[in-house]
Amino acid sequence: MIITKTSAYTKKEIEKLREEFKDYIKTVIDIEKKICSAGANRHFESEQILLDQDSSQSDIWGGGIDLSTKEIDFNSFINIRSSDENPSNDILDPQIRKEYYRLTKYFFREIYEK
């Protein structure tokens, strides 16, 4: 189940997001508009939702959360964009990476505040 929103996910929503990969949630965040789309099987599914909501491609980045370790990663095929000087699956720009991390902690604060 994909849930896209601008506020933090509730415990109940996080349980629904776990349906695809039990201990891992794929996330795609528009770091400018501060919108998160999570729970997709493939990052491009959430990316398309954000694009359909008028997000700019250069503001959309993908990664995920390992729920067993609470580790945030910055790895997705949607991150490979030479036009944004990101030739890797990983988010390379330290400022974008920092903002993605901060927003992930905000959207999933239910996990991190325990």
FENBEL-V154238 format. One record per residue. N is the residue number from 1. RES is the residue in one letter. SS is DSSP state (helix for helix, strand for strand, loop for the rest). PSI is psi in degrees with one decimal (NA if undefined). D_LAST is the distance of its C-alpha to the last C-alpha in Angstrom with 1 decimal. Layout:
n:res:ss:psi:d_last
N:RES:SS:PSI:D_LAST
N:RES:SS:PSI:D_LAST
This chain:
n:res:ss:psi:d_last
1:M:loop:131.7:24.0
2:I:loop:130.4:23.8
3:I:strand:127.5:22.1
4:T:strand:127.7:23.1
5:K:strand:169.9:21.9
6:T:loop:-5.3:21.5
7:S:loop:169.3:18.4
8:A:loop:146.3:14.8
9:Y:loop:142.1:14.4
10:T:loop:166.8:13.3
11:K:helix:-42.1:11.6
12:K:helix:-41.8:15.3
13:E:helix:-39.7:16.5
14:I:helix:-38.1:14.1
15:E:helix:-39.5:15.5
16:K:helix:-37.6:18.9
17:L:helix:-23.6:18.4
18:R:loop:-8.4:17.8
19:E:loop:-34.5:21.3
20:E:loop:-48.0:23.1
21:F:loop:61.7:21.4
22:K:loop:-59.9:19.0
23:D:loop:14.3:16.7
24:Y:strand:135.7:17.7
25:I:strand:122.0:17.9
26:K:strand:134.6:20.8
27:T:strand:145.3:20.4
28:V:strand:126.1:23.3
29:I:strand:132.8:22.9
30:D:strand:106.3:25.8
31:I:loop:-15.0:24.8
32:E:loop:-49.3:27.6
33:K:loop:-10.4:27.0
34:K:loop:57.7:23.2
35:I:strand:134.9:23.2
36:C:strand:133.7:21.1
37:S:strand:120.1:22.6
38:A:strand:158.6:20.6
39:G:loop:3.5:21.2
40:A:loop:159.3:24.7
41:N:loop:-36.5:26.6
42:R:loop:139.8:28.1
43:H:helix:-34.7:27.1
44:F:helix:-23.7:30.5
45:E:helix:-45.7:29.8
46:S:helix:-36.9:27.0
47:E:helix:-43.9:29.2
48:Q:helix:-37.8:32.1
49:I:helix:-45.8:30.1
50:L:helix:-39.9:29.4
51:L:helix:-38.8:33.0
52:D:helix:-20.8:34.2
53:Q:loop:20.5:32.4
54:D:loop:25.1:34.3
55:S:loop:151.7:31.8
56:S:loop:135.1:33.7
57:Q:helix:-39.7:33.6
58:S:helix:-11.5:33.0
59:D:helix:-6.1:29.8
60:I:strand:126.9:28.2
61:W:strand:150.1:26.2
62:G:strand:155.3:24.5
63:G:strand:-146.2:21.8
64:G:strand:178.9:18.8
65:I:strand:128.2:15.4
66:D:strand:109.8:15.3
67:L:loop:-24.9:12.5
68:S:loop:-29.7:13.1
69:T:loop:-10.4:12.9
70:K:loop:20.3:10.9
71:E:strand:136.2:14.3
72:I:strand:131.4:16.0
73:D:strand:166.8:19.7
74:F:loop:37.7:22.6
75:N:strand:121.8:25.1
76:S:loop:146.6:27.2
77:F:helix:-28.0:30.9
78:I:helix:-13.7:30.8
79:N:helix:-13.6:30.1
80:I:loop:103.2:33.6
81:R:strand:102.3:35.7
82:S:helix:-29.3:38.6
83:S:helix:-23.7:39.3
84:D:helix:18.1:36.0
85:E:loop:41.6:36.7
86:N:strand:82.5:33.9
87:P:loop:17.5:35.9
88:S:loop:160.7:32.8
89:N:loop:-30.8:30.1
90:D:strand:149.3:27.7
91:I:loop:116.4:27.2
92:L:loop:-33.8:29.4
93:D:loop:121.0:29.5
94:P:helix:-34.5:27.1
95:Q:helix:-42.9:26.7
96:I:helix:-42.5:26.1
97:R:helix:-44.0:23.6
98:K:helix:-43.7:21.8
99:E:helix:-39.5:21.7
100:Y:helix:-43.5:20.6
101:Y:helix:-48.3:17.6
102:R:helix:-45.7:16.8
103:L:helix:-37.5:17.4
104:T:helix:-43.9:15.3
105:K:helix:-35.8:12.2
106:Y:helix:-53.1:13.4
107:F:helix:-30.6:14.2
108:F:loop:34.4:11.1
109:R:helix:-24.0:8.6
110:E:helix:-33.5:7.2
111:I:helix:-39.5:6.3
112:Y:helix:-12.8:5.6
113:E:loop:6.6:3.8
114:K:loop:NA:0.0
